[in-house]
Amino acid sequence: MAILTDTFKLTNGVEIPKVGFGMWQVPVGDTAYNAAATALKAGYRHIDTAKAYRNEADVGRAIRDSSIPRSDIFVTSKLPGATKTYDGAIADFNSTMKQLDIDYLDLYLVHAPWPWTEVGKNCDKENIDVWRAMEDIYATGKVKAIGVSNFNVHDLENILPGAKVKPMVDQIQYYVGFTEPKITTFAKQNDILIEAYSPLATGGMLQNAQMQELATKYNVSVAQLALRFCLQNGILPLPKAVSAAHIKNNAELDFEISTADMATLNALPDTAP
C-alpha cells in the first residue's frame, strides 16, 4: 500500500499523495462519513470533496474522528462552478471551511470554468476575478495549494497571463481511451499536475473486453489496471467507492504495467460504452 503515501510534488513544493479518494456522488450523511472513514482506515491520506457534493461536513467529521494527525491527511475541496465573482468566491470558501471544520485546506480548486447549468458558457472575464480571489485565499495561508477543475487549454490560457500564482492542479475527467491529450500536454508544459476524476469512467469501462484481458494478464482487477495506467502516465487518480472491499482493492496498485502494454492502453479508443 506504499502507493497511498507516495507523492507528486506541486510547483510550490507541496507534496500531494499520488492516489486520492473521491467523494463525488457519495450520498450525504452516514454513507459519506463511512466511506471517508473507511478510506482513512485503509491507508488513504488524500480525500477529495467539493461544496457542490454537499458532503464536506461528513468528510470533516471523518477526518476529525480518525485520530490521524491533520498534517498527515491531504484535503481538497472546490469552489462551485456557478460562483463567478470575487466576493462570492471568498464567501463560498469561508462556508466550505465552516462545513469541513478543519484548520486549513491542502488544495482548493475552481470546480468548473462555467456554471454546471450552462456548460460551455464563456466566463473568461469572471474567471479572472475568481482566480484573483483564489490567489488572495492562498495568501492567507488557509490553503496550501490552488488550482482548477474542468479547465481546457483556452480556460487556462485565459488566467495564466495575469496570474501571480499559477494553477498547480487541473482536475479533469481522464481514463483509458479518454486521456485529453491537448489539456494534458499543455498542463505538463506549464507544470500543472493533472488529476483524474472518474478514472474508471464511473464504472463504464469495467466490462470492456480488452481491459478485462489485460487485467487477467497482470492478475489484477480492471479497476486496479485503470488506476495504475493513470499513475504510470504521471496522472493522479481519484477513485470513488463506498464498499470496504472496493476501497481496499483500489489501493492495491504496487505492480508495473509493461511499456508495450502501456502503449496498447494509450492507443485504445474510449473504453466506456
KARAUR-V901989 format. One record per helix or strand of 2 or more residues. SS is the DSSP state (@ for helix, = for strand). FROM is the first residue (numbers start at 0). LEN is the number of residues. If there is no record, write none. Layout:
BEGIN
ss=SS from=FROM len=LEN
ss=SS from=FROM len=LEN
END
This chain:
BEGIN
ss=@ from=1 len=3
ss== from=6 len=3
ss== from=14 len=3
ss== from=18 len=4
ss=@ from=29 len=12
ss== from=45 len=3
ss=@ from=50 len=3
ss=@ from=55 len=10
ss=@ from=69 len=3
ss== from=73 len=6
ss=@ from=85 len=15
ss== from=106 len=4
ss=@ from=115 len=3
ss=@ from=123 len=16
ss== from=145 len=4
ss=@ from=152 len=8
ss== from=168 len=5
ss=@ from=180 len=9
ss== from=192 len=5
ss=@ from=200 len=3
ss=@ from=208 len=10
ss=@ from=221 len=11
ss== from=235 len=4
ss=@ from=243 len=6
ss=@ from=258 len=9
END
